[in-house]
Amino acid sequence: MISPLAHIDPKATIGKNVHIDPFSMICENVTIGDNTWVGPNVTIFSGATIGKNCKIFPGAVIAGIPQDLKFQGEASTVMIGDNTTIRECVTISRGTVDKQTTVIGSNCLLMAYVHVAHDCVIGSNVIIANAVQIAGHVSIDDWAIVGGSSAVHQFVKIGMHSMVSGGSLVRKDVPPFTKAAREPLSYAGVNSLGLRRRGFSSESISHIQEVYRYLFLNSMNNSRALEEIEVNLPATKERDEILNFIRSSERGVMKGYIN
């Protein structure tokens, strides 16, 4: 299952039933899980751990050194979960002294020409569409979708079950369960369709919408809106996820609705 035209360092660990096509290079201290396919002309540098049942398409480069002038050659890694698909010419940089690792979760899809910079943490079941450029230290939570050709500023956080419109400039944090669009990036409603597909009840979706009415549609600043939400809306897992996300935001969250 491994082409004789592929270069596999003897210090790499290759699982069972792994298929590696011609002209791919697997460096030392790389681990590849069972049943993973590595297409032709893939480069996986030292420090990468690839999960089981992954698919890595031609031209991908994983665990290249960070494009960060502060990087001093420190040991760092890339961790990729199970069942993740990495399409053509995706680049994923390994970590720096900040986190020492870049993480991609399980069941993700990174479409062609995506770049994931150093120290990013991407959750599971995330879809990153074609040519999205993700700067360093970005956090993208489970089930988020980022539309094609978007650019994500360093240190930005994108919450769970959110959806970012294609071509967006993501300079501020995107709270969970929302849709983000327009320029500058703004609240475009709750990601109701995505939530229904993932089994959220109509009652839960309505409750999320009510939380965001306070935050984005009532002309209150965030501090006042958070106080009003805690007083007037019952505590739920979704409500508390939103409140915690807003309070922990370091870059500030995207704007409210713009006509």
C-alpha positions in Angstrom: 0.0 0.0 0.0 3.1 2.3 0.1 4.6 3.3 -3.2 8.3 2.6 -3.6 8.5 6.1 -5.1 7.4 7.6 -1.7 10.0 8.6 0.8 9.2 7.3 4.3 11.7 8.2 7.1 12.5 5.1 9.2 11.6 7.1 12.3 8.1 7.6 11.1 5.3 5.5 12.5 2.8 4.2 9.9 -0.4 2.5 11.0 -2.1 -0.5 9.4 -3.6 -0.4 5.9 -2.1 3.1 5.2 -1.9 4.0 1.5 0.9 6.4 0.5 1.1 7.4 -3.2 4.3 8.2 -5.3 6.4 11.2 -4.6 5.1 11.9 -1.1 7.6 12.6 1.7 7.0 11.5 5.3 9.6 12.8 7.7 10.9 11.5 11.0 8.7 11.7 14.1 5.5 11.6 12.0 2.6 9.3 13.1 -0.1 8.3 10.6 -3.1 6.3 11.8 -4.7 3.2 10.4 -6.5 3.3 7.0 -5.3 6.8 6.1 -4.7 7.7 2.5 -1.9 10.1 1.5 -2.1 11.1 -2.1 0.9 11.9 -4.4 3.2 14.9 -3.8 2.2 15.3 -0.2 4.8 16.6 2.3 4.4 15.8 6.0 7.2 17.3 8.1 8.5 16.2 11.5 6.1 16.6 14.4 2.8 15.7 12.6 0.3 13.2 14.0 -2.4 12.2 11.6 -5.5 10.2 12.9 -7.2 7.2 11.5 -9.2 7.1 8.2 -8.0 10.5 7.0 -7.6 11.5 3.4 -4.8 13.9 2.3 -4.9 15.0 -1.3 -2.1 16.0 -3.6 0.1 19.0 -2.8 -0.8 19.3 0.9 2.0 20.4 3.2 1.5 19.5 6.9 3.7 20.6 9.8 5.8 23.1 7.9 7.7 25.6 10.1 5.5 28.6 11.1 5.6 31.8 9.0 6.4 33.7 12.1 9.5 35.8 12.5 9.6 35.1 16.2 9.9 31.3 15.7 13.3 30.1 16.9 13.1 26.5 15.8 11.5 25.2 19.0 10.0 21.7 19.0 6.3 21.8 18.1 3.6 19.7 16.5 0.5 19.4 14.4 -2.3 17.1 15.6 -5.0 16.0 13.2 -8.0 13.9 14.4 -9.7 10.9 12.8 -11.8 11.0 9.6 -10.6 14.4 8.5 -10.2 15.2 4.8 -7.4 17.6 3.7 -7.9 18.6 0.1 -5.4 19.8 -2.6 -2.6 22.2 -1.6 -3.7 22.8 2.0 -0.9 24.1 4.2 -0.9 23.6 8.0 1.9 25.1 10.0 3.1 23.6 13.3 3.0 25.5 16.6 5.3 28.0 18.2 6.3 28.6 21.8 2.7 29.9 22.4 0.9 26.6 22.3 3.6 24.3 20.9 0.9 22.8 18.6 -1.6 23.4 15.9 -4.8 21.2 16.2 -7.3 20.1 13.7 -10.1 17.9 15.2 -11.9 14.9 13.8 -14.4 14.7 11.0 -13.3 18.0 9.5 -13.1 19.0 5.8 -10.4 21.5 4.7 -11.0 22.3 1.1 -8.4 23.2 -1.5 -5.8 25.9 -0.8 -6.8 26.5 2.8 -4.0 27.8 5.0 -4.0 27.1 8.8 -1.3 29.0 10.5 0.6 28.2 13.7 -1.1 27.6 17.1 -4.6 27.4 15.7 -7.1 25.2 17.4 -9.9 23.9 15.1 -12.5 21.7 16.6 -14.3 18.7 15.2 -16.9 18.6 12.4 -15.6 21.9 11.1 -15.8 22.8 7.4 -13.3 25.3 6.0 -14.2 26.1 2.3 -11.8 26.7 -0.5 -8.9 29.2 -0.2 -9.7 30.4 3.4 -6.7 31.9 5.0 -6.5 31.5 8.8 -3.8 33.5 10.6 -2.0 32.3 13.8 -3.6 31.7 17.2 -7.2 31.4 15.8 -9.8 29.2 17.5 -12.7 27.7 15.6 -15.1 25.6 17.6 -17.0 22.4 16.7 -19.5 22.4 13.8 -18.5 25.8 12.5 -18.4 26.6 8.7 -16.2 29.2 7.1 -17.1 30.2 3.6 -14.6 30.2 0.7 -12.0 32.9 0.3 -12.5 34.3 3.7 -9.5 35.7 5.7 -9.4 35.2 9.5 -7.4 37.7 11.6 -4.9 36.3 14.2 -6.3 35.6 17.6 -9.9 35.6 16.4 -12.4 33.1 17.8 -15.3 31.6 15.9 -17.9 29.9 18.0 -19.6 26.5 17.7 -22.3 26.0 15.1 -21.7 29.3 13.5 -21.5 30.0 9.7 -19.3 32.7 8.2 -20.2 33.9 4.7 -17.8 33.4 1.8 -15.4 36.2 1.1 -15.6 37.6 4.7 -12.9 39.6 6.5 -13.1 38.2 10.0 -11.5 40.7 12.2 -13.7 40.2 15.3 -15.0 37.2 17.2 -18.0 35.4 15.8 -20.3 34.2 18.6 -21.7 30.6 18.6 -24.9 29.6 16.7 -24.8 32.8 14.5 -24.5 33.6 10.8 -21.9 36.3 10.0 -21.9 38.3 6.7 -21.5 41.7 5.2 -18.6 44.2 5.4 -17.7 45.0 8.1 -18.6 41.5 9.3 -22.0 41.6 11.1 -24.7 39.5 12.7 -26.9 38.1 10.0 -29.2 36.0 12.2 -29.0 32.6 14.0 -27.8 29.6 12.0 -31.3 28.0 12.3 -30.9 25.6 9.3 -27.6 24.2 10.5 -29.0 23.8 14.0 -32.1 21.9 12.8 -29.9 19.6 10.8 -27.9 18.8 13.9 -31.0 18.0 16.0 -31.7 21.2 17.9 -35.3 21.6 18.8 -37.4 24.6 17.7 -37.6 25.6 21.3 -33.8 25.7 21.7 -33.5 27.7 18.4 -36.1 30.2 19.6 -34.3 30.6 22.9 -31.0 31.3 21.1 -32.7 33.8 18.9 -34.1 35.6 21.9 -30.6 35.8 23.4 -29.3 37.5 20.3 -32.2 39.9 20.2 -30.8 41.3 23.5 -27.3 41.4 22.2 -27.7 42.6 18.7 -31.1 44.1 18.1 -32.0 46.1 21.2 -29.4 48.9 21.0 -27.7 48.0 24.2 -24.0 47.7 24.8 -22.8 44.2 25.5 -22.3 44.6 29.2 -25.9 45.8 29.6 -27.3 43.1 27.3 -25.5 40.3 29.2 -27.0 41.6 32.5 -30.5 41.7 30.9 -30.1 38.2 29.5 -29.2 36.7 32.9 -32.1 38.4 34.6 -34.8 37.8 31.9 -33.9 34.6 30.2 -33.8 31.1 31.7 -30.4 29.4 32.0 -29.7 26.9 29.3 -26.5 25.3 28.0 -26.9 27.4 24.8 -27.5 30.6 26.7 -24.5 30.1 29.0 -22.3 29.1 26.0 -23.1 32.5 24.4 -22.6 34.5 27.6 -19.2 32.8 28.3 -18.1 33.4 24.7 -18.9 37.1 24.8 -17.3 37.6 28.2 -14.1 35.8 27.3 -13.7 37.6 24.0 -10.4 39.5 23.7 -10.8 41.0 20.3 -14.4 42.0 20.8 -17.3 40.5 18.9 -18.7 41.3 15.4 -21.2 44.1 15.0 -24.9 43.8 15.4 -27.4 43.8 12.5 -26.7 46.4 9.8 -29.4 47.4 7.3 
